[in-house]
Amino acid sequence: MEKEDSRNQTLEQLHERRKQVVRLHKKAIKIMKIVELTGLTYPTVRATIDRFGEGGWAATRPARRGRPKGDGRVLNAA
């Protein structure tokens, strides 16, 4: 499978791919085989498995991307 740029995917799509990684890992499939099956990179797969081990399913949910709304503004609310 060709590696896909995940920057173009929605957060929900990313979460589904991470859940797929964890399910495959629970079936005792080796990490390099998971990389091959999912098209994700090794660091992404390893980080997902580590996050799941530390915090469960909630830890695998991707965070919102980009700067926080209102960050970098010159004027304040007043």
Phi, psi and omega per residue, in radians:
M1 nan 2.395 3.140
E2 -1.347 2.465 -3.140
K3 -1.213 2.404 -3.069
E4 -1.963 2.484 3.127
D5 -1.324 1.973 -3.054
S6 -1.386 -0.081 3.116
R7 -1.195 -0.342 -3.129
N8 -1.627 0.034 -3.122
Q9 -1.700 2.685 3.087
T10 -1.299 2.868 3.124
L11 -1.091 -0.596 3.120
E12 -1.178 -0.680 3.091
Q13 -1.130 -0.711 3.101
L14 -1.095 -0.717 -3.136
H15 -1.121 -0.692 3.111
E16 -1.101 -0.711 3.129
R17 -1.171 -0.659 3.106
R18 -1.177 -0.675 3.083
K19 -1.110 -0.644 3.096
Q20 -1.086 -0.729 3.118
V21 -1.049 -0.802 -3.112
V22 -1.143 -0.743 3.124
R23 -1.065 -0.742 3.118
L24 -1.143 -0.685 3.135
H25 -1.143 -0.655 3.115
K26 -1.160 -0.433 3.091
K27 -1.466 0.192 3.096
A28 1.142 0.581 3.044
I29 -1.517 2.377 -3.090
K30 -1.152 2.664 -3.031
I31 -1.059 -0.751 -3.121
M32 -1.146 -0.531 3.064
K33 -1.227 -0.659 3.088
I34 -1.106 -0.730 3.101
V35 -1.025 -0.782 -3.133
E36 -1.141 -0.742 -3.089
L37 -1.237 -0.698 -3.028
T38 -1.600 -0.401 -3.089
G39 1.443 0.093 3.087
L40 -1.487 2.838 3.114
T41 -1.430 2.827 3.138
Y42 -1.022 -0.832 -3.141
P43 -1.046 -0.614 3.126
T44 -1.166 -0.781 3.141
V45 -1.129 -0.805 -3.124
R46 -1.085 -0.747 3.141
A47 -1.136 -0.671 3.128
T48 -1.127 -0.766 3.125
I49 -1.129 -0.720 3.116
D50 -1.124 -0.767 3.125
R51 -1.070 -0.739 3.135
F52 -1.103 -0.697 3.134
G53 -1.126 -0.574 -3.114
E54 -1.480 -0.655 -2.995
G55 -2.323 0.111 3.123
G56 1.338 -2.830 -3.078
W57 -1.078 -0.612 -3.111
A58 -1.103 -0.545 -3.116
A59 -1.282 -0.316 -3.133
T60 -1.496 -0.204 3.138
R61 -1.189 2.245 -3.121
P62 -1.220 2.564 3.124
A63 -1.438 2.757 3.097
R64 -1.099 2.444 -3.080
R65 -1.634 2.782 3.039
G66 1.570 3.128 3.125
R67 -1.328 2.643 3.074
P68 -1.105 2.595 -3.137
K69 -1.073 2.263 3.129
G70 1.565 -0.105 -3.132
D71 -1.252 2.383 3.091
G72 1.501 0.191 3.122
R73 -1.423 2.567 -3.134
V74 -1.452 -0.687 -3.115
L75 -1.548 2.554 3.050
N76 -1.614 -3.125 -3.077
A77 -1.128 -0.523 -3.125
A78 -1.253 nan nan
